[in-house]
């Protein structure tokens, strides 16, 4: 979860708790497979997902769509360019998340569409740390455009990727097999949808 996404999520949750003081809330960060399991087991009411969650009994609503950029160290040979194609990135070491998170899913899809396989230099479970590792020169990586928009004095250089459909879609996902959707979960959906659309 990027710092910007975390802030928007926390703001939405804070608004919900302010308007519904009797509500208890629990917030956790999970990979897509874990979210699917949690929803199926009824452990959570809603998930904020950055990639599609498969399942016959899941319903989702898109709340934000944003572009994804390539971040490189300012010392990287690509740093002076404004745009790059996937074939040019063949052999470049990537800093990314483990499978199950949106950065890795998007990276694998973009390279797969080009008939290539990405080189993974560093992978982890903490998406927010990717920018620091890129800045240190450990590799290059995919970051949402909102990270660029929020950066001031950024320690990485940003490039557009010359390929269609290079974006991240945020969705609120819930179970829809028994028709039950709590009033609290509905309120969070409404607050989060409005918040993300007005801050996007």
C-alpha positions in Angstrom: 0.0 0.0 0.0 1.5 3.4 -1.0 1.5 6.2 1.5 -1.1 8.1 -0.5 -3.4 5.1 -0.6 -2.9 4.5 3.1 -3.8 8.1 3.9 -6.9 8.0 1.8 -8.0 4.7 3.4 -7.3 6.1 6.9 -9.2 9.3 6.2 -12.2 7.3 4.9 -12.1 5.1 8.0 -11.8 8.1 10.3 -14.8 9.7 8.7 -16.8 6.5 9.2 -15.9 6.2 12.9 -16.7 9.9 13.4 -20.1 9.5 12.0 -20.8 6.1 13.6 -19.2 6.3 17.1 -20.4 2.9 18.1 -18.6 1.1 15.3 -15.5 -1.1 15.9 -13.2 -1.3 12.9 -10.2 -3.5 12.1 -7.8 -2.6 9.2 -5.2 -5.1 7.8 -3.0 -5.3 4.7 -3.2 -8.5 2.7 -2.3 -9.9 -0.7 -5.0 -10.7 -3.2 -5.2 -14.4 -2.4 -5.5 -13.7 1.3 -8.3 -11.1 0.6 -10.3 -13.7 -1.3 -9.9 -16.2 1.5 -10.9 -13.6 4.1 -14.0 -12.5 2.2 -15.0 -16.1 1.5 -14.7 -16.9 5.2 -16.6 -13.9 6.3 -13.6 -12.6 8.3 -13.9 -9.1 6.6 -16.8 -7.1 5.3 -15.0 -5.3 2.5 -11.6 -5.2 0.9 -9.9 -2.4 -0.9 -8.1 -4.2 -3.8 -5.7 -2.9 -6.4 -6.4 -5.8 -8.7 -9.4 -8.0 -9.6 -10.3 -10.6 -6.9 -11.6 -13.8 -8.5 -14.6 -15.5 -7.1 -18.2 -16.3 -8.1 -19.7 -14.6 -5.1 -17.8 -11.4 -5.0 -19.1 -8.0 -6.1 -16.8 -5.0 -6.7 -17.2 -1.3 -7.4 -14.4 0.7 -9.1 -13.6 3.8 -7.0 -10.4 5.0 -8.7 -8.3 4.4 -11.8 -4.8 5.8 -12.0 -1.8 5.6 -14.3 1.4 3.7 -13.4 4.8 5.1 -14.1 8.3 3.6 -14.2 10.6 4.9 -11.4 14.4 4.7 -11.8 17.4 6.0 -9.9 18.5 9.5 -11.0 21.8 7.8 -11.9 20.2 5.2 -14.2 20.9 5.5 -18.0 17.1 5.8 -18.5 16.7 8.7 -16.2 17.0 11.3 -18.9 14.1 9.8 -21.0 10.4 10.6 -20.7 9.1 7.4 -22.1 10.2 3.8 -22.5 8.8 0.6 -24.0 8.7 -2.8 -22.4 11.3 -4.4 -24.8 13.8 -1.8 -23.7 13.4 -3.0 -20.1 14.3 -6.6 -20.9 17.2 -7.6 -18.7 16.7 -4.6 -16.3 16.5 -5.6 -12.6 13.2 -4.8 -11.0 12.3 -4.0 -7.4 8.8 -5.2 -6.8 6.5 -7.0 -4.5 6.0 -10.7 -4.2 3.2 -12.4 -6.3 -0.2 -11.5 -5.0 0.2 -7.7 -5.0 -0.7 -5.4 -7.8 2.8 -4.2 -8.7 3.9 -7.8 -9.4 0.7 -8.7 -11.2 1.0 -5.7 -13.5 4.7 -6.2 -14.1 4.2 -9.9 -15.0 1.3 -9.0 -17.3 3.1 -6.2 -19.2 6.1 -8.4 -19.8 4.0 -11.4 -20.6 2.1 -9.4 -23.3 5.5 -8.6 -24.8 6.6 -12.2 -24.8 9.2 -11.4 -22.1 9.9 -12.3 -18.5 11.0 -9.6 -16.0 14.2 -9.9 -14.1 13.4 -9.6 -10.4 16.3 -8.1 -8.3 14.4 -7.6 -5.1 10.9 -8.6 -4.0 9.1 -8.2 -0.7 5.8 -7.8 1.1 6.0 -4.0 1.7 5.0 -2.0 -1.4 5.7 1.3 0.4 9.5 0.5 0.5 9.9 0.1 -3.2 10.7 3.8 -3.9 13.5 3.8 -1.4 15.1 0.7 -2.9 14.8 2.2 -6.4 16.4 5.4 -5.2 19.3 3.4 -3.8 19.9 1.9 -7.2 18.9 -1.7 -6.5 16.7 -1.7 -9.6 13.8 0.0 -11.3 10.1 -0.4 -10.5 6.4 0.4 -11.1 4.8 3.0 -9.0 1.3 4.6 -9.2 1.2 8.1 -10.7 -0.2 9.4 -7.4 3.3 8.8 -5.9 4.8 11.1 -8.6 2.1 13.7 -8.0 2.7 13.7 -4.3 6.5 13.7 -4.6 8.5 16.8 -3.7 12.2 16.7 -4.3 11.8 13.1 -5.3 14.9 10.9 -5.3 13.8 8.9 -8.4 13.3 9.8 -12.0 9.9 9.1 -13.6 9.1 7.7 -17.1 5.9 6.8 -18.9 5.6 3.3 -20.2 4.7 3.1 -23.9 2.1 0.4 -23.6 -1.7 0.4 -23.3 -3.5 -0.4 -20.1 -0.7 0.5 -17.8 -2.7 1.6 -14.8 -4.0 0.5 -11.4 -7.7 0.2 -10.6 -8.8 0.4 -7.0 -12.0 -1.5 -6.1 -14.1 -2.1 -3.0 -14.9 -5.8 -3.0 -17.5 -7.6 -0.8 -19.3 -10.9 -0.7 -22.6 -11.1 -2.5 -23.7 -14.7 -2.1 -26.3 -14.2 0.7 -27.4 -10.7 -0.1 -26.3 -9.4 3.3 -24.3 -6.2 3.4 -24.2 -4.5 6.8 -25.1 -0.9 7.2 -21.6 -0.1 8.5 -20.0 -1.7 5.5 -22.4 0.2 3.2 -21.4 3.4 5.0 -17.7 2.7 4.5 -18.3 1.9 0.9 -20.1 5.3 0.3 -17.5 7.3 2.3 -14.5 5.7 0.6 -16.0 5.9 -2.8 -16.7 9.7 -2.4 -13.3 10.3 -0.8 -11.2 8.5 -3.4 -13.1 10.1 -6.3 -12.7 13.6 -4.9 -9.0 13.1 -4.1 -8.0 11.2 -7.2 
